[in-house]
Amino acid sequence: MNAALELQGVHKSFDGNPALVDAFFSAAWGEVHALLGENGAGKSSLMNMVCGLYAPDTGSIKIDGRAVTVDGPLAARGLGVGMVHQHFKLVATMSVAENILLGHGKGGWRRSLRSVRGEIAGIGARIGFTIDPDARIDTLSVSEQQRVEIIKAMIGGAKILILDEPTAVLTDDESAGLLTQLRLFAQSGACIVLITHKLREVFSHADRVTVMRGGQTVDAGRKPSDFTPEKLSALMVGEARVYQIGEHLPPGQVRLELKQLSARRDNGAVALDRLNLQLRGGQVYGLAGVGGNGQAELAEVLMGIRAPKSGVLELEGGPVPPASSGRLRRHGVAHVPAERYLYGLAGDLTVMENFVITHLKDGRFGAWGWTDRRAFERETDAAIAAHNIQGARAATRARLLSGGNAQKLVLARELSGEPGVLVAHSPTRGLDVRACAAVHRALREASRAGTAVLLISEDLDEVLSVADRIGVINRGRIVREYDAPADRQEIGRFMVGHA
């Protein structure tokens, strides 16, 4: 019998950086096949080839035993492939039926709407989904929106259904219900590819499992029962290695403490669940975890752009009302955001304007209403030289800098005020090796100068190579803490939810 989906020898690079290296995958009709791996393993990139978003540099794709070229999402749909992405592609102000009609409607609007309503009801009855076709998307829960995406793919003719982290924002009960319904769809003769990092889902609902790490397939097509949770965790994160990060100094006083902090995502789901965390001066605290476990929301709370639902934030022993970026900055909290061009820099302003903007109120460059432009230029030039911001002058537009040099500018500005706390969220995302090393060096030097550094990163190697103390975040809580050096595999087990 032909495999439903088969990929062989797939290579893919982005801007010269390899994302997939000789990757392979095979899934059969009638099964739920789990594609497992930590962040950056290549899971989504590989499946994006199948749904037509990327083209492989080399390698082959077969569907039902036939070699195919998938030159776009429409071609994928014509081949019976549907993919439900992590971020839903729905129009919030339109109804369920209208959203599905946008992608698959034929004939007149009213006639098509009647047809789509009937198809929604038929598919819902077949696999156990109950969805009101006339409900507006923005009135539905996250799990209901996920069901809409699945029904949309099935109405489009999907027999191979790929789901990218489908339970990332669902409760345990919602996750179990969704996975059970997907098994029913597979048993009807379809093929389900479940991209996940959650071991419990693999053991409870998958027929076979393939593991990827670092863009390569490291184990393929075996039954979950052939593994223990520990073995799968080791395959995901790799063998333990020794990380050299220099001398660990005794930690200083507590500069920032979070007590029982809770926060919700934009869709109302729990993001932080009574999280407790202490940051000490002279220490890099690395927060390790698989994406989607509350890291982004924690960074936003500490940036003052997300209000927590409950809990206390204390700086230097005193409580500080959160949800005010200005107040947090006045209390010595600096930020290196994950989205540097969204939150960190104004691209159309100059390097100098971006560098001095956070000091306009503190009197460093003169009184409000009168500022010393020569001091602007002098300190900007000094920062460019000290941080080796290549291709930059004071008058250069920030948007003209490379990613690495833009990040160096953000770091130079945030560290220029000698902050008590520095929150660095994914500070090396998208940077080359040399730029990464420069960022890591700056974080270490800041901690040695007495700053409490919080490094939030989905790259476990980055955390292990920079941090003095490591916390593991899972489902919005710190579930384990370690002093460096720490065991990579043990951390990996707690990241994915198994000891």
N, C-alpha and C positions, 0 to 999 in steps of 0.2 A: 504493500500500500504506500502511495506517495505521501511524503511529509506535507503538512499544510503549508509550512513556511520554512525555508532553509536559506541561510546566508553562509557564504564561504569566502575566506581570505579577504575580508573587508578591511581596507585601510582608509583613513580619513584624517586630514590635517586642516587646521584653521590657522591662517597666517604663519605657516611653517611649523606650527606646534602640533604634534601628532595627538589626535583624540582617540583613534582606533588603530590597532596594530594587528593585522592578521586575525581579526575577530571572526568567530563563527557561532552559529546558533541553529537549532532545528527543533520545531514543535509539530506535534501531530494533531490530526483531527480528533475531536472528542476529549481533549484534555485541557486542564489548566496548567500552564507551564510558567513557573516563577523565574523571573530574570532578576538575580540578586546581586547586590554590590553596594559599596559605600558611595558617598558623593564623589562625582568625578570619575567613576569607574568606566563610563562609556555606555551605560545601559540605554539612556534616552537617545544618545547620538546614534546608536545602532538601530533602534526602532524608528527613529526619524527618517532613516533610509527607506524603510518599508512603506511609510506613509507619504513619501514623496517630498519631504521638506528639505532633505539633503540628498546629494548624489555621491555615491562612493567614489573615491579616487581610483581604487582598484577593487576587484572582488565581484562576486555574483550573488544575485537574489533569485530564488525559485519560489513559486507559489503553486502548490499542488503538483510538484514535479516538473514544472515548466519554467525555463529561464525567462525572466521578465526584465524590462526596463521601466522603472517607476519615475517618470519625469514630471511629477507634480501630484498634489493631493487629488485632483480629479482622476488622474490615471490610477492612483491607489484605490479610489472608490470603485472604479470600473473593474478592478481586480478582486473586489470583495474585501478590501482592507479598511478598517475603521480604527481610529485612535482617539482615546479620551485623554487629553493632556491635563497636567497638574492645574493649570489655570484655565477655567472654563471659557469657552468661546460662545457666549450667549449675550443677547441684547436684553438688558435688565428691564427695560420699560415695555417690552413686548410679551405676548403670551407664549406659552409652551408651543402651541400649534403654529403660531406665527414664526417662531424661531426655527422650527423644523422645516416649515415651508420655504424659508429663505434659502436653505441649502438644497432642498429636494423637490420643491413644488413644480407642478406642471399644469398647464391649462389655466383657466381663469382663477382669480384669487379666491372667490367664494367656493367654487367647485373644488379647488385644491384644499381649502381649509376643511371642508366636509370630509374629503378623502383622508387627510392627515389625522383628523380626530378619530376616524375609524381605525386607522393603522396603530395609533397610540394605544387605543383600547385593546386591540388584538394582541399586540406585543406585550402589553402590561399583564393581560390575563395569562399569556403563555409562560412568562418567566416570573410572575409574582410582583410586578411593579404596579403601584396604584398612583397615577398622576392625573390631575385635572388638566385637560388640554387647554382650557381657557384661563388658567391661573397665570398671572403675571410672574415673570422670573424673579423680580425683586421681592415677591411675597413668599417665595419658597425657601425652605431650609437648604443648607449645603448638601445634605444627602439627597434631597429631592432634585436639586440642580444636577447632581451627578447622574441621577437616573435619567433626567432629560437628555444629557449628553450621550448616554448609552443607547437610549431609544432612538435618538437622532442618527447614531451610527448604524443601528440595525435597520432603520427605515431606508437608509442609504444602501442597503444590501450587504452589510458587513457580515462575513462568515469568519474572518480572522479579526478578532477584536483585541486591541492593544490598550492597556490601561496603565498610565504612568502615575505611580504612587496614589492609587485611587482612594486610599483610606487615610491620607495624611491629615485631613481636617475633620474626620468623622469620629464619633464616639465609638467605644468598643462594641456596643450593641448595634449601631448603624453599620460598622465595618463587618461584623459577623453576618448581618442580614444581606448586605451587598454581595459578599463573597459566596454565600450560599446560593443566591440567585444566579451568579455568574457560573457556578458549577452546573446548575440546571441548563443554562444556555449551552455550555460545553457538551453536556451529555446528549443534547439534541443533535450533535454532529458538528458544532462549531469548534473553533480553536481560540482559546483565551490565553493571551500573554500578559502576565501580571508583573509589571516592573515594581519592585519593592525593595526595602531594606529591612523589613520586619520579619524576623525569623518565625514568630508565632503564626503569621499568615502562611508561610511556606509549609510548616508542619501540619497546619489544620486544614488547608484547602488546596494545596498544589499536588498534582500528580507527578510532575518531574520538576527539576530545578537546574538552572545553569547559573554559574557564578562568574562575574567579571571583576577584574581589578586592574587599574591603570591602563584601561583601553584594550585589555586582552581578555580572552576567555580562558579561565584557569580550571574550570571543571564544568562538564556539560552533560545534560540529559539523564542524570541519575535520579532515583526516587529519594524523597526526603528521608525515608526510613533508613537509607544507607549512611546517614550522617547523624552526629550529635550536634546540639546547638554550638558546642565549643568548636567542633571541627568546621562548621559552616562559618562561624565568626572568624576563625583563623584564615580560611580561604579568602574572606572578604578583605581583611585588613593586612594580611601578609605576616611574615615572620617578625619576631621581635628584633629590634636593632638598638644599638647604643647611640644616644644623641649627646653630642658635646656642645654644651651651651655656656661653658665658662663657670666661674666660681659663683656659688649660691651664697648671697649675703644674708645675715639674719634679717627677717622681715621687721619693718618699723611699725608705727602705730596704725590703728585702723583709721583709714581716711574716709571710706564709704562703706556703709552697711545697709543691706536690704533685709527687711524683716517681714516675712509672710506676705510677700508681694504677689498680687494676682492681677492679671490683665486679660482682656479679650481681644480676639482678632476683629477685623472690620465686619466679618459676617456673624459675629456674636459667639463663635466657638472659643473655648478656653485656650489661651496661649501660655500664660504663666499661672501656675497653680501653687500658691503659698510658697514662693521661692525665697530661700534664705542665702545670703552671700555676703562675705566680708572681703574687702580689698584693703591691702596694707601698703604703706609707703615702702619703696625700695624693692618691690616685688612685681613680676609679671604673672598675672593670674590668667591662665589659658582656659577658655571655656570650649570644651569639645562636645560635638554632637552632630547627629545627622540633621540636615536642613529640615525646617518645619516643626522643630520642637520648642519654639519660643524664643530663639536667638534674636530674630529681627524685632520682635516686640519688646524684648528686654533693651536692645539698643535704642529703640525709639523712646522708651520710658526715660532712659538716661540722657537722651538728647532733648527731652522736654517736649516731644511732639506727639506723645501718646499718654493719655491719662490712665493710671492704673485703676482697677476696680476697688482694690483695698490694699492695705499694707503700709509700711513705713519706710521712708528713705532718709537715712541719717548721714550727714557730712561732718566730719571732725567731731562726732559725738552729739550733734544737734540735729533735730528733725528739719527737713526742708520740704516745703510743698512742691510736688513734682508738676509736670505739665507746664513748665515755663522754661524755655531754653535760655532766656536772658538771666533768670535767677540762678539756674544751675551753672551757667558760665561765670557769673559774678562770684559764685562759691567755689570756683576753681576746677570745674569739670570741663575738660576739652574733649573734642570728638573727631574721630576719623571715620566718616560714614562709609558704608559699603557702596553706596551710589555716589561717587565723588562728584560727578557732573550734575547731579540733582540736588544734593544737600551740601556738598563740600566746596564747590566753586561756582562762580558766575562766569560762564565761558566768554561773554562779550566784554567783560571788564579786563583790565590789564593785570599782569602779575603783581604789580605794586598795589593796585586797588584791592585785589583779593588778599594780599598779605596783611595790609594794615586795617582792614575793615573791622576786625574784632577788637581793635584797640582804640577806636575813635571815641568811645565813651569813658575810657579809664584814665585819660589825661596823659597818656604816654607820649603823644605827639602834639600836645598843646591843649588849651581849653576848648570846650565845645563852641563852635562858631569861628574859631581861629586855630589853624593847624599849621605845623611846620613841614612844608612840602620837601624841603631838603632832608629833613630827618626821615621822611617816608622813603625817599630814594636811597639814602645811606643805609638804612636798615634792610631794605629789600635787597640791595646789592650784596650786603653781607650775608643774608640768608641764602641767596642764590649760590654764593661761593661756598658757604659752609655745608650746604646740603647737595652740592654738585648738581644743581638743576640745569641740565644741559638744554641748549637752545633757547634759553630764557634771558630776557633783559627786563628791566622794570616796566618798559612800555609794551612788552609783548602781550598780545591777547591770550588769555589763559586757554582758550579752546584750541590754540595752535600747538600746545605742548603735547608730547606723547603721553600715554597712560602712566608710565613710570615717573616721568618728570612732573606730571600733574599731581600725582600722589605725594611726591617729595615736597611740592609746594604746600599741600594741605598739612603735611606733617610739620614743615617749617613754621607755618603760621600757628598751629595749635600748640607747639612746644615753645614758641617764643614768649608766651606768658608764664612759663614755669608753672604749669598746672599742678594741682594736688592729685588730680585723677585724670587719666587719659583713657577713653573708651575707643578702641580700635576694632571696627567690625569688618571682617574680611579685607584687611588692608592691602593684601597682595593679589587680590582677584584680577586676573587678566594681565599680570605683569610678567616680564621675563626674569630669568634667573638673577641677573645682576641687580635689577631693580628690587626684587624680593629681598636680596641680601642687604641692600641699603635700608629698606624699611625695617627689617628685623634688627639691624644694628641700631637704628634710631630708637626703637622701642626699648631695647636693652639699655642703651645709654640713658634714656629718660628714667627708667626704673632705678638705675644706679645713682641718679641725681636726686632721688627721693620721691619721684612720682609713683603713685599706685596705678599700674597699667592693667586694664582689662582687655585681653585679646580674645575676641569672639571669632572663631574660625571653624569652617566645616572641613578644613584640611588638617587631618590628625597629625601628619608629619610636621606641619607648621607649628602646631601647639606644642608637640613634644620637643621640637628643636629650640623653642624660644622661652617657654614658660618655666617659672620657678615652682609654681603650684598649679595643679590641674583639677578642674571640676568637670564632671560629665553631666550634661543636661539631657533629660529624656522626659517627654510629655510635660514640659513646663516646670520641671523641678530639677534641682541639683541632686543626683542620686548617688554620686560617689565623689570623693576628693582625694587627691594624692599629692605628695611632695615629689618633685622631680629628683632623679629619673624615675619614670613609671613604666609599668609593663604595658606595651602597646596592645597585646591581645586581650588583656583583662579590660582595658579601657574600651576596646572594640566591643566586647561582650555587653558591657553596660550601655553603650551607645545604641545597640540594637535591641536591648531589652532582656537579655539573658545573662545570668551570672555563670 
